[in-house]
Amino acid sequence: MNFSTLIVQLVNGLQTGSVYALVALGYSMVYGIILLLNFAHGDIIMVGAYMVYYGIASFAFPPVVAVILAVIVSTALGVIIEKVAYTPLRNAPRLSLLITAIGVSFLLENGAQMIFGADQKSMSPMVSGNVRIGSVSISMAAIVTILVSVAAMVLLTLFVNKTKMGKAMRAVSEDMGAAQLMGISLNRTISITFAVGSALAGLGSALYLCAYPQASPTMGSMLGIKAFVAAVLGGIGSIPGAVLGGFAIGILEALVSAVHLSMWKDAVVFLVLIVVLLFKPTGFLGRKIQEKV
């Protein structure tokens, strides 16, 4: 593998990793607040992808407008799921919440098959062309994906660290009971957490379509699982960890494909996860949580 091929593969890995990172942020934010593994998160990506597809293919919206539509619909869907499926189980055992999340995931997948059909919907690439730097040719889609993802991650970090709502989210994550005693609205904070995470999923769905311009009812399944792996690998509940895990998995997949083992890339990702968790169960940037007794 020569230098040019290596650079191209690394850029491709960063492109895919950017999408994984955006989706993993949604997992980490929700888990950090209410310790819920929201397995329906991957299917919100699928709904966002269909919004982009129909916005461009059926209504001839400009790509930017279609992406905004996907973000709005994904955000609304995330909040509705939280209010309808998760809020009534706020005080239930975690297993009940987990089973509900899996049920919502299957509901969205089968509902999408009924509404949109079981076949894949292909569309023209939203971003085309290449940029040549010396002997290296990099696709514009990869550049746009990486830049938009990094911008979204920076804005999310500023939101969590600098705004009043971000401080409330961190307080609820640290100690839910103490946060309530300090006057923080638990329901409002959790709803905004779901809204932000789902908005990132909607943005991630559009960026995913930049690389793979087709939507299907089951597309969010493996994408969601890999994003979950990224969140666990980086340290679930950690925003920097989700970003690091997403980029790590994206680059790993690209390098495995570069040595002509693309059919094994999923297996390699999960193998690396197992090895990392054997030696560092909290992930790269996770922290140990001690139970008080």
DRENTOR-723052 format. One record per residue (C-alpha): residue in three letters; x, y, z. Coordinates in Angstrom, 3 decimals. Layout:
% DRENTOR-723052
atom kolro->ALA x->X y->Y z->Z
...
This chain:
% DRENTOR-723052
atom kolro->MET x->0.000 y->0.000 z->0.000
atom kolro->ASN x->1.644 y->3.238 z->-1.186
atom kolro->PHE x->1.514 y->6.622 z->0.551
atom kolro->SER x->-1.307 y->8.050 z->-1.635
atom kolro->THR x->-3.520 y->5.032 z->-0.995
atom kolro->LEU x->-2.839 y->5.263 z->2.741
atom kolro->ILE x->-3.859 y->8.944 z->2.840
atom kolro->VAL x->-7.056 y->8.247 z->0.869
atom kolro->GLN x->-7.966 y->5.365 z->3.179
atom kolro->LEU x->-7.337 y->7.502 z->6.274
atom kolro->VAL x->-9.583 y->10.251 z->4.891
atom kolro->ASN x->-12.265 y->7.664 z->4.105
atom kolro->GLY x->-11.898 y->6.357 z->7.646
atom kolro->LEU x->-12.304 y->9.848 z->9.074
atom kolro->GLN x->-15.407 y->10.337 z->6.916
atom kolro->THR x->-17.058 y->7.168 z->8.187
atom kolro->GLY x->-15.763 y->7.783 z->11.695
atom kolro->SER x->-17.312 y->11.264 z->11.694
atom kolro->VAL x->-20.753 y->9.728 z->11.170
atom kolro->TYR x->-20.142 y->7.105 z->13.870
atom kolro->ALA x->-18.978 y->9.860 z->16.234
atom kolro->LEU x->-22.089 y->11.996 z->15.685
atom kolro->VAL x->-24.391 y->9.061 z->16.333
atom kolro->ALA x->-22.309 y->7.849 z->19.292
atom kolro->LEU x->-22.691 y->11.283 z->20.883
atom kolro->GLY x->-26.443 y->10.687 z->21.033
atom kolro->TYR x->-25.924 y->7.369 z->22.808
atom kolro->SER x->-23.455 y->8.873 z->25.271
atom kolro->MET x->-25.573 y->11.909 z->26.108
atom kolro->VAL x->-28.694 y->9.860 z->26.882
atom kolro->TYR x->-26.753 y->7.244 z->28.841
atom kolro->GLY x->-24.915 y->9.947 z->30.767
atom kolro->ILE x->-28.212 y->11.489 z->31.901
atom kolro->ILE x->-30.544 y->8.540 z->32.608
atom kolro->LEU x->-28.298 y->5.464 z->32.140
atom kolro->LEU x->-30.439 y->4.297 z->29.201
atom kolro->LEU x->-29.031 y->2.449 z->26.184
atom kolro->ASN x->-31.364 y->3.915 z->23.592
atom kolro->PHE x->-31.217 y->1.224 z->20.909
atom kolro->ALA x->-33.927 y->3.065 z->18.958
atom kolro->HIS x->-31.335 y->5.764 z->18.232
atom kolro->GLY x->-30.092 y->3.961 z->15.124
atom kolro->ASP x->-33.587 y->3.919 z->13.643
atom kolro->ILE x->-33.931 y->7.668 z->14.102
atom kolro->ILE x->-31.000 y->7.868 z->11.667
atom kolro->MET x->-33.022 y->5.768 z->9.229
atom kolro->VAL x->-36.011 y->8.107 z->9.471
atom kolro->GLY x->-33.719 y->11.094 z->8.904
atom kolro->ALA x->-32.266 y->9.412 z->5.806
atom kolro->TYR x->-35.738 y->8.934 z->4.332
atom kolro->MET x->-36.528 y->12.588 z->4.981
atom kolro->VAL x->-33.419 y->13.590 z->3.022
atom kolro->TYR x->-34.265 y->11.151 z->0.223
atom kolro->TYR x->-37.880 y->12.264 z->-0.211
atom kolro->GLY x->-36.979 y->15.916 z->0.252
atom kolro->ILE x->-34.545 y->15.747 z->-2.672
atom kolro->ALA x->-36.097 y->13.031 z->-4.885
atom kolro->SER x->-39.818 y->13.829 z->-4.494
atom kolro->PHE x->-39.979 y->17.521 z->-3.591
atom kolro->ALA x->-36.792 y->18.723 z->-5.328
atom kolro->PHE x->-35.607 y->20.531 z->-2.205
atom kolro->PRO x->-32.035 y->21.829 z->-2.228
atom kolro->PRO x->-29.778 y->19.464 z->-0.231
atom kolro->VAL x->-29.376 y->21.980 z->2.616
atom kolro->VAL x->-33.161 y->22.281 z->3.009
atom kolro->ALA x->-33.545 y->18.489 z->2.938
atom kolro->VAL x->-30.899 y->18.151 z->5.666
atom kolro->ILE x->-32.667 y->20.760 z->7.824
atom kolro->LEU x->-35.934 y->18.823 z->7.333
atom kolro->ALA x->-34.204 y->15.605 z->8.432
atom kolro->VAL x->-32.789 y->17.277 z->11.552
atom kolro->ILE x->-36.195 y->18.739 z->12.497
atom kolro->VAL x->-38.078 y->15.455 z->11.985
atom kolro->SER x->-35.397 y->13.443 z->13.812
atom kolro->THR x->-35.435 y->15.878 z->16.741
atom kolro->ALA x->-39.228 y->15.742 z->17.004
atom kolro->LEU x->-39.238 y->11.948 z->16.760
atom kolro->GLY x->-36.612 y->11.622 z->19.494
atom kolro->VAL x->-38.606 y->13.832 z->21.876
atom kolro->ILE x->-41.865 y->11.974 z->21.107
atom kolro->ILE x->-40.213 y->8.606 z->21.775
atom kolro->GLU x->-38.847 y->9.909 z->25.082
atom kolro->LYS x->-42.231 y->11.260 z->26.196
atom kolro->VAL x->-44.337 y->8.284 z->25.058
atom kolro->ALA x->-42.053 y->5.297 z->25.669
atom kolro->TYR x->-39.471 y->6.271 z->28.307
atom kolro->THR x->-41.002 y->8.890 z->30.614
atom kolro->PRO x->-43.739 y->6.539 z->31.960
atom kolro->LEU x->-40.957 y->4.076 z->32.877
atom kolro->ARG x->-38.717 y->6.647 z->34.574
atom kolro->ASN x->-38.816 y->4.782 z->37.896
atom kolro->ALA x->-39.001 y->1.278 z->36.434
atom kolro->PRO x->-36.072 y->-1.192 z->36.485
atom kolro->ARG x->-33.420 y->-0.530 z->33.836
atom kolro->LEU x->-34.243 y->-3.833 z->32.156
atom kolro->SER x->-37.751 y->-2.549 z->31.408
atom kolro->LEU x->-36.305 y->0.557 z->29.762
atom kolro->LEU x->-33.877 y->-1.557 z->27.736
atom kolro->ILE x->-36.631 y->-3.876 z->26.486
atom kolro->THR x->-38.764 y->-0.855 z->25.617
atom kolro->ALA x->-35.909 y->0.667 z->23.621
atom kolro->ILE x->-35.509 y->-2.559 z->21.638
atom kolro->GLY x->-39.283 y->-2.649 z->21.066
atom kolro->VAL x->-39.306 y->0.948 z->19.791
atom kolro->SER x->-36.453 y->0.044 z->17.435
atom kolro->PHE x->-38.409 y->-2.847 z->15.903
atom kolro->LEU x->-41.524 y->-0.658 z->15.721
atom kolro->LEU x->-39.682 y->2.010 z->13.729
atom kolro->GLU x->-38.065 y->-0.534 z->11.396
atom kolro->ASN x->-41.306 y->-2.350 z->10.612
atom kolro->GLY x->-43.242 y->0.903 z->10.407
atom kolro->ALA x->-40.734 y->2.181 z->7.857
atom kolro->GLN x->-41.179 y->-0.984 z->5.792
atom kolro->MET x->-44.943 y->-0.455 z->5.758
atom kolro->ILE x->-44.729 y->3.248 z->4.894
atom kolro->PHE x->-41.692 y->3.457 z->2.611
atom kolro->GLY x->-41.461 y->-0.125 z->1.335
atom kolro->ALA x->-38.817 y->-2.773 z->1.987
atom kolro->ASP x->-36.643 y->-1.910 z->-1.021
atom kolro->GLN x->-33.667 y->0.433 z->-0.980
atom kolro->LYS x->-34.222 y->3.992 z->-2.201
atom kolro->SER x->-31.225 y->5.186 z->-4.189
atom kolro->MET x->-30.514 y->8.831 z->-4.909
atom kolro->SER x->-27.934 y->10.955 z->-6.668
atom kolro->PRO x->-24.925 y->11.954 z->-4.551
atom kolro->MET x->-25.564 y->15.163 z->-2.638
atom kolro->VAL x->-21.917 y->16.208 z->-2.893
atom kolro->SER x->-19.841 y->15.336 z->-5.939
atom kolro->GLY x->-16.360 y->16.050 z->-7.246
atom kolro->ASN x->-12.837 y->15.577 z->-5.953
atom kolro->VAL x->-10.044 y->17.759 z->-4.651
atom kolro->ARG x->-6.557 y->16.893 z->-5.812
atom kolro->ILE x->-3.609 y->17.568 z->-3.508
atom kolro->GLY x->-0.443 y->16.472 z->-5.267
atom kolro->SER x->-0.915 y->12.830 z->-6.180
atom kolro->VAL x->-3.783 y->12.364 z->-3.716
atom kolro->SER x->-7.403 y->12.720 z->-4.839
atom kolro->ILE x->-9.899 y->13.293 z->-2.016
atom kolro->SER x->-13.661 y->13.350 z->-2.524
atom kolro->MET x->-15.567 y->16.521 z->-1.690
atom kolro->ALA x->-18.127 y->14.389 z->0.168
atom kolro->ALA x->-15.421 y->13.252 z->2.608
atom kolro->ILE x->-14.193 y->16.810 z->3.167
atom kolro->VAL x->-17.725 y->18.151 z->3.748
atom kolro->THR x->-18.576 y->15.270 z->6.098
atom kolro->ILE x->-15.463 y->15.746 z->8.232
atom kolro->LEU x->-15.798 y->19.549 z->8.423
atom kolro->VAL x->-19.527 y->19.481 z->9.274
atom kolro->SER x->-19.013 y->16.769 z->11.885
atom kolro->VAL x->-16.151 y->18.596 z->13.573
atom kolro->ALA x->-18.185 y->21.821 z->13.611
atom kolro->ALA x->-21.159 y->20.003 z->15.161
atom kolro->MET x->-18.937 y->18.437 z->17.822
atom kolro->VAL x->-17.366 y->21.796 z->18.697
atom kolro->LEU x->-20.811 y->23.422 z->18.987
atom kolro->LEU x->-22.044 y->20.557 z->21.178
atom kolro->THR x->-19.009 y->20.905 z->23.467
atom kolro->LEU x->-19.621 y->24.653 z->23.798
atom kolro->PHE x->-23.315 y->24.023 z->24.465
atom kolro->VAL x->-22.622 y->21.493 z->27.228
atom kolro->ASN x->-19.819 y->23.491 z->28.874
atom kolro->LYS x->-20.941 y->27.109 z->28.454
atom kolro->THR x->-24.749 y->27.300 z->28.463
atom kolro->LYS x->-27.128 y->27.164 z->31.406
atom kolro->MET x->-28.917 y->24.119 z->29.964
atom kolro->GLY x->-25.593 y->22.382 z->29.372
atom kolro->LYS x->-24.661 y->22.926 z->33.018
atom kolro->ALA x->-28.061 y->21.546 z->34.023
atom kolro->MET x->-27.418 y->18.438 z->31.901
atom kolro->ARG x->-24.060 y->17.932 z->33.584
atom kolro->ALA x->-25.629 y->18.400 z->37.014
atom kolro->VAL x->-28.338 y->15.816 z->36.307
atom kolro->SER x->-25.664 y->13.451 z->35.026
atom kolro->GLU x->-23.638 y->13.846 z->38.232
atom kolro->ASP x->-26.511 y->13.549 z->40.728
atom kolro->MET x->-30.125 y->13.536 z->39.598
atom kolro->GLY x->-31.565 y->13.939 z->43.094
atom kolro->ALA x->-29.315 y->16.856 z->44.051
atom kolro->ALA x->-30.021 y->18.559 z->40.716
atom kolro->GLN x->-33.767 y->18.417 z->41.408
atom kolro->LEU x->-33.242 y->19.879 z->44.871
atom kolro->MET x->-31.371 y->22.776 z->43.254
atom kolro->GLY x->-34.434 y->23.589 z->41.129
atom kolro->ILE x->-33.395 y->21.949 z->37.855
atom kolro->SER x->-36.342 y->20.595 z->35.847
atom kolro->LEU x->-35.611 y->16.918 z->35.301
atom kolro->ASN x->-38.220 y->16.394 z->32.559
atom kolro->ARG x->-37.089 y->19.453 z->30.603
atom kolro->THR x->-33.418 y->18.524 z->30.860
atom kolro->ILE x->-34.002 y->14.941 z->29.704
atom kolro->SER x->-36.215 y->16.080 z->26.823
atom kolro->ILE x->-33.569 y->18.544 z->25.613
atom kolro->THR x->-30.922 y->15.814 z->25.883
atom kolro->PHE x->-33.006 y->13.555 z->23.639
atom kolro->ALA x->-33.655 y->16.466 z->21.270
atom kolro->VAL x->-29.953 y->17.299 z->20.902
atom kolro->GLY x->-28.962 y->13.653 z->20.481
atom kolro->SER x->-31.678 y->13.076 z->17.884
atom kolro->ALA x->-30.708 y->16.246 z->16.002
atom kolro->LEU x->-27.151 y->14.893 z->15.773
atom kolro->ALA x->-28.597 y->11.613 z->14.461
atom kolro->GLY x->-30.531 y->13.524 z->11.787
atom kolro->LEU x->-27.368 y->15.338 z->10.758
atom kolro->GLY x->-25.484 y->12.036 z->10.803
atom kolro->SER x->-28.056 y->10.444 z->8.497
atom kolro->ALA x->-27.499 y->13.177 z->5.912
atom kolro->LEU x->-23.723 y->12.806 z->6.124
atom kolro->TYR x->-24.089 y->9.026 z->5.816
atom kolro->LEU x->-26.020 y->9.534 z->2.580
atom kolro->CYS x->-23.115 y->11.614 z->1.267
atom kolro->ALA x->-21.004 y->8.446 z->1.328
atom kolro->TYR x->-23.705 y->5.839 z->0.674
atom kolro->PRO x->-26.600 y->7.510 z->-1.213
atom kolro->GLN x->-29.361 y->5.025 z->-0.436
atom kolro->ALA x->-31.932 y->4.596 z->2.317
atom kolro->SER x->-33.514 y->1.373 z->3.596
atom kolro->PRO x->-35.663 y->0.444 z->6.631
atom kolro->THR x->-32.841 y->-1.546 z->8.241
atom kolro->MET x->-29.950 y->0.833 z->7.492
atom kolro->GLY x->-29.916 y->2.187 z->11.039
atom kolro->SER x->-29.437 y->-1.221 z->12.627
atom kolro->MET x->-25.743 y->-1.893 z->11.941
atom kolro->LEU x->-24.916 y->1.828 z->11.876
atom kolro->GLY x->-26.491 y->2.222 z->15.300
atom kolro->ILE x->-24.695 y->-0.829 z->16.683
atom kolro->LYS x->-21.312 y->0.431 z->15.442
atom kolro->ALA x->-22.004 y->3.868 z->16.894
atom kolro->PHE x->-22.876 y->2.176 z->20.186
atom kolro->VAL x->-19.587 y->0.264 z->19.978
atom kolro->ALA x->-17.828 y->3.601 z->19.386
atom kolro->ALA x->-19.496 y->5.060 z->22.475
atom kolro->VAL x->-18.492 y->2.053 z->24.605
atom kolro->LEU x->-14.976 y->1.997 z->23.172
atom kolro->GLY x->-14.434 y->5.667 z->23.990
atom kolro->GLY x->-16.155 y->5.442 z->27.368
atom kolro->ILE x->-19.935 y->5.613 z->27.299
atom kolro->GLY x->-21.205 y->8.802 z->28.877
atom kolro->SER x->-18.109 y->10.715 z->27.747
atom kolro->ILE x->-18.524 y->13.190 z->24.873
atom kolro->PRO x->-14.803 y->13.254 z->23.949
atom kolro->GLY x->-14.794 y->9.461 z->24.286
atom kolro->ALA x->-17.643 y->9.096 z->21.785
atom kolro->VAL x->-15.735 y->11.237 z->19.270
atom kolro->LEU x->-12.512 y->9.298 z->19.823
atom kolro->GLY x->-14.298 y->5.949 z->19.549
atom kolro->GLY x->-16.087 y->6.969 z->16.339
atom kolro->PHE x->-12.887 y->8.073 z->14.618
atom kolro->ALA x->-11.033 y->4.968 z->15.857
atom kolro->ILE x->-13.636 y->2.593 z->14.403
atom kolro->GLY x->-13.849 y->4.505 z->11.122
atom kolro->ILE x->-10.072 y->4.438 z->10.604
atom kolro->LEU x->-9.881 y->0.784 z->11.667
atom kolro->GLU x->-12.515 y->-0.188 z->9.091
atom kolro->ALA x->-10.719 y->1.774 z->6.371
atom kolro->LEU x->-7.374 y->0.135 z->7.118
atom kolro->VAL x->-8.913 y->-3.351 z->7.162
atom kolro->SER x->-10.532 y->-2.637 z->3.792
atom kolro->ALA x->-7.218 y->-1.313 z->2.448
atom kolro->VAL x->-5.580 y->-4.709 z->2.975
atom kolro->HIS x->-8.425 y->-6.387 z->1.042
atom kolro->LEU x->-10.224 y->-7.796 z->4.077
atom kolro->SER x->-13.390 y->-5.683 z->3.794
atom kolro->MET x->-15.624 y->-8.697 z->4.425
atom kolro->TRP x->-14.000 y->-9.017 z->7.859
atom kolro->LYS x->-14.200 y->-5.377 z->8.913
atom kolro->ASP x->-17.301 y->-5.818 z->11.100
atom kolro->ALA x->-15.730 y->-8.799 z->12.852
atom kolro->VAL x->-12.489 y->-6.874 z->13.421
atom kolro->VAL x->-14.394 y->-3.938 z->14.967
atom kolro->PHE x->-16.166 y->-6.164 z->17.478
atom kolro->LEU x->-12.978 y->-8.113 z->18.184
atom kolro->VAL x->-11.144 y->-4.882 z->19.016
atom kolro->LEU x->-14.033 y->-3.872 z->21.290
atom kolro->ILE x->-13.764 y->-7.164 z->23.189
atom kolro->VAL x->-9.987 y->-6.819 z->23.575
atom kolro->VAL x->-10.226 y->-3.203 z->24.777
atom kolro->LEU x->-12.962 y->-4.015 z->27.301
atom kolro->LEU x->-10.971 y->-6.952 z->28.634
atom kolro->PHE x->-8.088 y->-4.645 z->29.570
atom kolro->LYS x->-9.979 y->-1.370 z->30.124
atom kolro->PRO x->-13.680 y->-2.034 z->30.834
atom kolro->THR x->-14.536 y->1.668 z->31.102
atom kolro->GLY x->-13.264 y->2.417 z->27.581
atom kolro->PHE x->-10.564 y->4.884 z->26.569
atom kolro->LEU x->-11.887 y->7.945 z->28.418
atom kolro->GLY x->-14.523 y->6.427 z->30.683
atom kolro->ARG x->-14.434 y->6.683 z->34.430
atom kolro->LYS x->-15.274 y->4.183 z->37.106
atom kolro->ILE x->-18.595 y->4.743 z->38.842
atom kolro->GLN x->-18.653 y->3.605 z->42.447
atom kolro->GLU x->-21.959 y->2.472 z->43.877
atom kolro->LYS x->-22.782 y->3.991 z->47.266
atom kolro->VAL x->-24.121 y->1.522 z->49.794
